[in-house]
Amino acid sequence: MTEMRDWLRDNKLEQIAELFEANDIDFDVLPELSEADLEKLGLSVGSRKRLLKALAERDGQAAKSISPGSDAPTDAERRQVTVLFCDMVGSTALSGALDPELLGDLLKRYQNAAAGAVARFGGFVAKFMGDGILAYFGFPRALEDSAERAIRAAIAILADIGGLLRPDGEPIQARIAVATGLVVIGEVIGTGSAQERAVVGDTPNLAARLQTLAEPNTILISEATRNLLGRLFELEPMGNHELKGFARPLPVWRVLREAAAKSRFAATRMGKLPLVGRAQEMELMLDRWRLASSGEGQIVTVLGEAGIGKSCLVEALREPGF
């Protein structure tokens, strides 16, 4: 925990180091904690906000290549990434009505809230563009459930910025779009603090175009993102739309809310999936179940890489006929 203590001290959070140690919280666990988890641990509002901001900055620093001579990979790679694009509503009008210093403070609070929500769900803020925020899920850290995490982050952003008030007393609003697809992540571009990895593909452009269609405080998603979500969220079809730079009209969905589901696995299953090539494993599990049913206690551990069908195998065992 020495590294964690040093990091907390550098970010003026040394007072919570012992609390983290007592609860076995390290850098592997920290990105998974929600603001509700931090509140349950007893962190003050200021400590929670400072921690989430520091975590977002740490993820950003880890994602960047430092220099041409560093050990970070520079070869281009293909990667499926979910892109979130968020834009604050009414910022242009505010810029003409507010003192630049007041506007800068408002934008900073908005950016901190959005970046904190992105970090809580494992995303990476790639760029701040005035009142626009570009974030990736699935890069630099690969995520099996990047689409789900992006939607949860989008919902959290709207909830968090809703607590921030403009000078006229109205809450801040945003338009958010999420798109998923293959991109090519290339070499480092820019210098100094402006360094970033070039991300080439239609997906970031699609997220930006969808964002322009969104109403205030709404979340729009692409077809590829929708296909990955299963029944985790209630979605409203918004029809096909012509988007600049895309050859044909594209279907768009609006995220309404999280759906009620018995389990995450049940929600992500889009219908009954056939079990293929698992006869040996099924027979072994059924044999152990017969022994357990006759009074001989048994334990079966199902191990394997993410996405190979562990949950599907166990679910099939519970269905009638086995």
C-alpha positions as CSV (number, residue, x, y, z in Angstrom):
1,M,0.0,0.0,0.0
2,T,3.0,2.3,0.0
3,E,2.3,3.4,-3.6
4,M,-1.3,4.1,-2.7
5,R,-0.3,6.2,0.3
6,D,2.2,8.2,-1.7
7,W,-0.4,8.8,-4.4
8,L,-3.0,9.9,-1.9
9,R,-0.5,12.2,-0.2
10,D,0.4,13.8,-3.5
11,N,-3.3,14.5,-4.1
12,K,-3.9,15.9,-0.6
13,L,-5.9,12.8,0.5
14,E,-3.5,11.3,3.0
15,Q,-6.2,11.4,5.6
16,I,-8.0,8.5,4.0
17,A,-5.0,6.2,3.5
18,E,-5.7,4.2,6.7
19,L,-9.3,3.8,5.7
20,F,-8.3,2.4,2.3
21,E,-5.9,0.0,4.0
22,A,-8.5,-1.2,6.4
23,N,-10.9,-1.9,3.5
24,D,-8.3,-3.6,1.2
25,I,-8.7,-0.9,-1.5
26,D,-5.8,-0.8,-3.9
27,F,-5.3,0.5,-7.5
28,D,-7.0,-2.6,-8.9
29,V,-10.2,-2.0,-6.9
30,L,-10.3,1.8,-6.8
31,P,-11.6,2.4,-10.4
32,E,-14.5,0.1,-9.7
33,L,-15.8,2.2,-6.7
34,S,-18.8,4.4,-7.3
35,E,-19.4,7.6,-5.5
36,A,-22.0,5.8,-3.4
37,D,-19.3,3.3,-2.3
38,L,-17.1,6.2,-1.3
39,E,-19.9,7.9,0.6
40,K,-20.6,4.6,2.4
41,L,-16.9,4.5,3.5
42,G,-17.5,7.9,5.1
43,L,-15.6,10.2,2.7
44,S,-16.7,13.8,2.7
45,V,-18.0,15.4,-0.4
46,G,-14.8,17.3,-1.0
47,S,-12.7,14.1,-0.5
48,R,-14.9,12.2,-2.9
49,K,-14.7,14.8,-5.6
50,R,-10.9,15.3,-5.2
51,L,-10.4,11.5,-5.3
52,L,-12.4,11.1,-8.5
53,K,-10.6,13.9,-10.2
54,A,-7.2,12.5,-9.2
55,L,-8.2,9.1,-10.5
56,A,-9.3,10.5,-13.9
57,E,-5.9,12.4,-14.1
58,R,-4.0,9.2,-13.2
59,D,-5.8,7.2,-15.9
60,G,-5.1,9.9,-18.4
61,Q,-1.4,10.0,-17.6
62,A,-1.2,6.2,-17.8
63,A,-2.7,6.2,-21.3
64,K,-0.3,8.6,-22.9
65,S,3.1,7.8,-24.5
66,I,5.6,10.0,-22.9
67,S,8.2,10.4,-25.6
68,P,9.4,8.8,-28.8
69,G,12.1,6.9,-26.7
70,S,9.6,5.5,-24.1
71,D,8.7,1.9,-23.8
72,A,5.1,2.5,-24.6
73,P,3.8,0.8,-27.8
74,T,3.9,3.0,-30.9
75,D,2.7,0.5,-33.5
76,A,-0.9,1.0,-34.8
77,E,-3.4,-1.5,-33.5
78,R,-7.0,-2.3,-34.3
79,R,-9.3,-2.1,-31.3
80,Q,-13.0,-2.1,-30.7
81,V,-13.7,1.1,-28.7
82,T,-16.9,2.7,-27.3
83,V,-16.7,6.5,-27.7
84,L,-18.7,8.9,-25.5
85,F,-19.1,12.5,-26.6
86,C,-20.6,15.0,-24.2
87,D,-21.4,18.7,-24.8
88,M,-22.7,21.3,-22.4
89,V,-26.0,22.9,-23.4
90,G,-26.1,26.7,-23.8
91,S,-22.3,27.4,-23.3
92,T,-22.2,29.8,-26.3
93,A,-24.9,32.0,-24.8
94,L,-23.2,31.9,-21.4
95,S,-19.8,33.0,-22.9
96,G,-21.5,36.2,-24.0
97,A,-23.2,36.8,-20.7
98,L,-20.6,35.8,-18.1
99,D,-17.3,37.2,-17.0
100,P,-14.6,34.9,-18.5
101,E,-13.4,34.0,-15.0
102,L,-16.9,32.9,-13.9
103,L,-17.4,31.0,-17.1
104,G,-14.0,29.3,-16.6
105,D,-15.0,28.2,-13.1
106,L,-18.3,26.9,-14.3
107,L,-16.7,24.9,-17.1
108,K,-14.1,23.5,-14.7
109,R,-16.8,22.2,-12.3
110,Y,-18.7,20.7,-15.2
111,Q,-15.6,19.0,-16.6
112,N,-14.6,17.6,-13.2
113,A,-18.1,16.2,-12.7
114,A,-18.1,14.5,-16.1
115,A,-14.5,13.2,-15.8
116,G,-15.3,11.8,-12.4
117,A,-18.3,9.9,-13.8
118,V,-16.2,8.6,-16.7
119,A,-13.4,7.4,-14.3
120,R,-15.9,5.6,-12.0
121,F,-16.9,3.4,-14.8
122,G,-13.4,2.6,-16.2
123,G,-13.4,5.1,-19.0
124,F,-10.6,7.4,-20.2
125,V,-11.1,11.1,-20.9
126,A,-9.1,11.6,-24.1
127,K,-9.7,15.3,-24.6
128,F,-11.5,18.4,-23.3
129,M,-12.6,20.6,-26.2
130,G,-14.0,23.7,-24.4
131,D,-17.4,22.5,-23.2
132,G,-17.0,19.2,-25.2
133,I,-15.6,16.0,-23.6
134,L,-14.3,13.0,-25.6
135,A,-14.0,9.8,-23.6
136,Y,-13.0,6.2,-24.6
137,F,-14.2,2.9,-23.0
138,G,-12.0,0.0,-24.1
139,F,-8.9,2.0,-24.6
140,P,-6.2,2.1,-23.2
141,R,-7.6,-0.6,-20.9
142,A,-9.6,-3.4,-22.7
143,L,-13.1,-3.8,-21.3
144,E,-15.4,-6.7,-22.0
145,D,-18.4,-4.5,-21.2
146,S,-17.3,-1.2,-22.5
147,A,-20.7,-0.3,-24.0
148,E,-22.5,-0.9,-20.8
149,R,-19.9,1.1,-18.8
150,A,-20.2,4.0,-21.2
151,I,-24.0,4.2,-20.8
152,R,-23.7,4.0,-17.0
153,A,-21.1,6.8,-17.2
154,A,-23.4,8.9,-19.4
155,I,-26.3,8.5,-17.0
156,A,-24.0,9.4,-14.1
157,I,-22.8,12.5,-15.9
158,L,-26.3,13.8,-16.3
159,A,-27.1,13.1,-12.7
160,D,-23.9,14.7,-11.4
161,I,-23.9,17.9,-13.5
162,G,-27.6,18.3,-12.6
163,G,-26.4,19.4,-9.2
164,L,-24.4,22.3,-10.7
165,L,-26.2,25.6,-11.1
166,R,-25.6,28.3,-13.7
167,P,-25.6,31.9,-12.6
168,D,-29.4,32.1,-13.4
169,G,-30.1,29.3,-11.0
170,E,-30.9,26.7,-13.6
171,P,-29.0,23.4,-13.5
172,I,-26.4,22.6,-16.1
173,Q,-27.6,20.3,-18.9
174,A,-25.7,18.3,-21.5
175,R,-26.2,16.3,-24.7
176,I,-24.4,12.9,-24.8
177,A,-23.9,10.4,-27.6
178,V,-22.2,7.0,-27.5
179,A,-21.0,4.9,-30.5
180,T,-19.1,1.6,-30.7
181,G,-16.9,0.3,-33.5
182,L,-13.4,-0.6,-34.7
183,V,-10.8,2.1,-34.7
184,V,-7.1,2.1,-35.5
185,I,-5.0,3.5,-32.7
186,G,-1.8,4.9,-34.1
187,E,1.3,6.9,-33.1
188,V,1.6,9.7,-30.6
189,I,0.7,13.1,-32.0
190,G,1.2,16.5,-30.4
191,T,3.8,17.6,-27.9
192,G,4.0,18.2,-24.1
193,S,0.6,18.2,-22.4
194,A,-1.2,18.0,-25.8
195,Q,0.3,14.6,-26.6
196,E,-2.3,11.9,-27.4
197,R,-2.6,8.7,-29.5
198,A,-4.2,9.2,-32.8
199,V,-7.5,7.3,-33.0
200,V,-8.7,6.8,-36.6
201,G,-12.1,5.6,-37.7
202,D,-15.7,6.4,-38.1
203,T,-16.6,5.8,-34.5
204,P,-15.5,9.1,-32.9
205,N,-17.1,11.0,-35.8
206,L,-20.3,9.1,-35.4
207,A,-20.5,9.9,-31.7
208,A,-19.9,13.6,-32.4
209,R,-22.6,13.6,-35.1
210,L,-25.1,11.8,-32.9
211,Q,-24.5,14.3,-30.1
212,T,-25.7,17.1,-32.3
213,L,-29.1,15.3,-32.7
214,A,-29.6,14.9,-28.9
215,E,-32.0,17.0,-26.9
216,P,-30.8,18.5,-23.6
217,N,-30.2,15.9,-21.0
218,T,-30.6,13.0,-23.4
219,I,-28.3,10.1,-24.4
220,L,-28.3,8.8,-28.0
221,I,-26.5,5.7,-29.1
222,S,-25.5,4.0,-32.3
223,E,-26.7,0.6,-33.6
224,A,-23.5,-1.2,-32.7
225,T,-23.7,0.1,-29.1
226,R,-27.4,-0.9,-28.9
227,N,-26.6,-4.5,-30.1
228,L,-24.1,-4.9,-27.2
229,L,-26.4,-3.7,-24.5
230,G,-29.0,-6.6,-24.6
231,R,-31.8,-5.7,-22.3
232,L,-29.7,-3.9,-19.7
233,F,-31.4,-0.5,-20.5
234,E,-34.8,0.7,-21.7
235,L,-34.2,2.2,-25.2
236,E,-36.5,4.2,-27.5
237,P,-35.9,3.9,-31.3
238,M,-35.5,7.3,-32.8
239,G,-35.6,6.2,-36.5
240,N,-33.0,6.6,-39.2
241,H,-31.1,9.8,-39.6
242,E,-28.8,11.2,-42.2
243,L,-25.5,12.2,-40.7
244,K,-22.8,14.3,-42.4
245,G,-20.0,12.1,-43.6
246,F,-22.0,8.9,-43.6
247,A,-23.3,7.4,-46.9
248,R,-26.6,6.1,-45.7
249,P,-29.1,7.0,-43.0
250,L,-28.2,5.4,-39.7
251,P,-30.6,4.1,-36.9
252,V,-30.4,5.9,-33.6
253,W,-31.7,4.9,-30.2
254,R,-32.3,7.0,-27.0
255,V,-31.4,5.6,-23.6
256,L,-34.4,6.1,-21.2
257,R,-33.3,4.3,-18.0
258,E,-31.7,1.1,-16.6
259,A,-33.9,-1.9,-17.1
260,A,-35.1,-4.2,-14.4
261,A,-33.5,-7.6,-14.8
262,K,-33.0,-10.7,-12.6
263,S,-29.3,-10.8,-13.5
264,R,-26.8,-9.1,-15.8
265,F,-26.4,-12.3,-17.7
266,A,-30.2,-12.6,-18.3
267,A,-30.2,-8.9,-19.5
268,T,-27.4,-9.4,-21.9
269,R,-28.7,-12.6,-23.5
270,M,-30.6,-11.6,-26.6
271,G,-32.8,-14.7,-26.7
272,K,-31.9,-18.4,-26.0
273,L,-28.4,-19.3,-27.1
274,P,-27.6,-22.8,-28.2
275,L,-24.9,-24.6,-26.3
276,V,-22.3,-25.9,-28.8
277,G,-19.1,-27.9,-28.1
278,R,-19.6,-28.3,-24.4
279,A,-20.9,-31.9,-24.1
280,Q,-17.9,-33.0,-22.1
281,E,-18.2,-30.2,-19.6
282,M,-21.9,-30.6,-19.3
283,E,-21.6,-34.3,-18.6
284,L,-19.0,-33.7,-15.9
285,M,-21.2,-31.1,-14.2
286,L,-24.3,-33.4,-14.4
287,D,-22.3,-36.3,-13.0
288,R,-21.2,-34.1,-10.0
289,W,-24.8,-33.0,-9.6
290,R,-26.0,-36.6,-9.4
291,L,-23.4,-37.4,-6.8
292,A,-24.4,-34.3,-4.8
293,S,-28.1,-35.3,-5.1
294,S,-27.3,-38.7,-3.6
295,G,-25.7,-37.2,-0.6
296,E,-22.0,-36.9,-1.7
297,G,-21.0,-33.2,-1.4
298,Q,-19.4,-31.8,-4.6
299,I,-17.8,-28.6,-5.6
300,V,-17.3,-27.6,-9.3
301,T,-15.3,-24.5,-10.2
302,V,-15.8,-23.1,-13.8
303,L,-12.7,-21.2,-14.9
304,G,-11.8,-19.6,-18.2
305,E,-11.1,-16.4,-20.1
306,A,-13.8,-13.7,-20.3
307,G,-16.4,-14.3,-23.0
308,I,-15.9,-18.1,-23.6
309,G,-19.3,-19.0,-22.2
310,K,-18.9,-19.8,-18.5
311,S,-22.2,-18.1,-17.5
312,C,-23.9,-19.7,-20.5
313,L,-22.7,-23.2,-19.4
314,V,-24.0,-22.7,-15.8
315,E,-27.3,-21.3,-17.0
316,A,-27.8,-24.2,-19.4
317,L,-27.4,-26.6,-16.4
318,R,-30.3,-24.9,-14.6
319,E,-32.7,-25.3,-17.5
320,P,-35.4,-28.0,-17.7
321,G,-34.3,-31.1,-19.5
322,F,-30.8,-31.4,-18.1
